Amino acid sequence: KPGMGTILNAFIIALTIEFSVYYLPYPEYYPMQVLQVVIGVLTIGLGSGFYLTSNLGAGPRDGLMIGLQKISNLPIYSIRTAIEISVVVLGSICLLNNIDKLLGEVVGLGTVIFALGIGPSVALGFYLVNKFSMPVKKSN
């Protein structure tokens, strides 16, 4: 259900992207570009796992992921990967039909790495929070 986290999600992500664009390097060496994408996917996935466990509300795509996981009982990584692959397929159809003006880019290796890597990264974030969180004692 929507909450403070739903609203903060949009603002924090937008501000983080806006600030980081100026400070992150643009590597020219292809393996470094791939490494930067992988590190980005891990960072986003782990961060998603951490913020979602706060139960303050999820962003739109994360909310869809959680809702589909609850009704299907499939692993969270499978649900998130299916969502991302669906978006890549839809984007590819747009590109093939010359509707690419809406997208602004082509589907590249970074897109594929994100689509296939974000689900396992989010699942890893949930796992780490569950593994290292202290149990909350309920007061009487």
N, C-alpha and C positions, 0 to 999 in steps of 0.2 A: 504494500500500500504506500502511496506517496507520503513523504515526510520531509523533514528539514534536509536530509541527505539528498533527496531528489532535486531540490532547488540548488543546494550547494554544489552538487555534482556538475551541473551545467556551468556555473560560474567559475569554479576552481579549475575545471579542465580547460575552459576557454582562456583564462588568465595564464595558466601554466604553459599552454601552447604559445600564446602571444609573447611571453617572456623568454621561453626557451629557444624559440626560433632564432633570436639574435645571439645567443650564447653557445649553442651547440655547433660543433664543427660540421662542415660539409666535406667529408672525405672524398678525394678524387680516386683513391685506390679502391677498386671494387670489393676486395675482401673486407676492407674496413667499413664500407657501406653496409655490407651484409651483417657484419658484427654489430654495427650501430642499430640496425633494425631488430636483431635478435635481443639485444640489451633493452631496447625500447619495449618490445613485446613482453619480456619478462617483467619489466618495471610496471607496465600497465596492468598486467595480469595479477601480479602480487599485490599491487595497490588495490585492485578491485576486490580481491579476496579479503583484504584487511578492512576496507571501508564498508563492504556489504555485511560483515559480521557485527557492525555497530547497531544494526537494525534501526537506523534513522531514516530509511527510505533509499530506494535505488534509482539510478538514472534509467531512462527509457529502455535501452537495450539490455541493461542488467536486470531490470524488472521483468522484461519479457523472458529472459533466460531463467530467472528464478521461478516465475509462474509456470513455464513449460516443464521445468524440472519437477515441480511439485505434482503436476497432474500426470506426468509420464513415468516418474521414478527412474528415469535414465540418469546416468552420471552427468554432473554439471559440465564436464569437459565436452561430452558428446553434444549436449544441447547447444553450448556456446559455439562449438565448431560448426554445427549445422546452421546456426543463424548466420555466421560469418560467410560460410560457403554460399548460402542463399543470396546474400547481398552481392558477393563477387559474381555469381551467375547472372543476377539481374543487371549489374553494372556492365558485364560483358555483352549481354543482349543489347543494352543501350549503345555500347560502343559499336557493335556490329550493325546497328540500325542508324548510325550517324547521329545519335542523340548525345554524343560525348560532351557537348557544350555544358550539359548539366553536371557532369562529373569533373571536368577540368583536368583529368589525367588519364593515363592508360592503366590497364591492369598489369602490374609488373611483379617482379620477384618479391618485393616488399609486401605487396598486397597478399600474395600467396602465403608468405611466411606468417603474416599477421593472422590470416584466416585459419591456418592450421595450428598456429602456436598459442593463440590467446586462450582457447579453452583449457588446455593443459596448464597454462600459467595461472589462470584464475583458480583452477582446482588445487594447484600447489599453494596458492595464497590461503585458501580455506584450510588446507591440511596443516600448514604452518601455524595458523592462528589457533586451530584446535589442539595441536600438539603442545604449543608453548604457552597457552593461556592458563592463568590460574583459575581454579574453580571459584565461582561466586558463592559465598555463604549467605543463605537466607536468614534474616533475623525473624524472630518470633514476635 
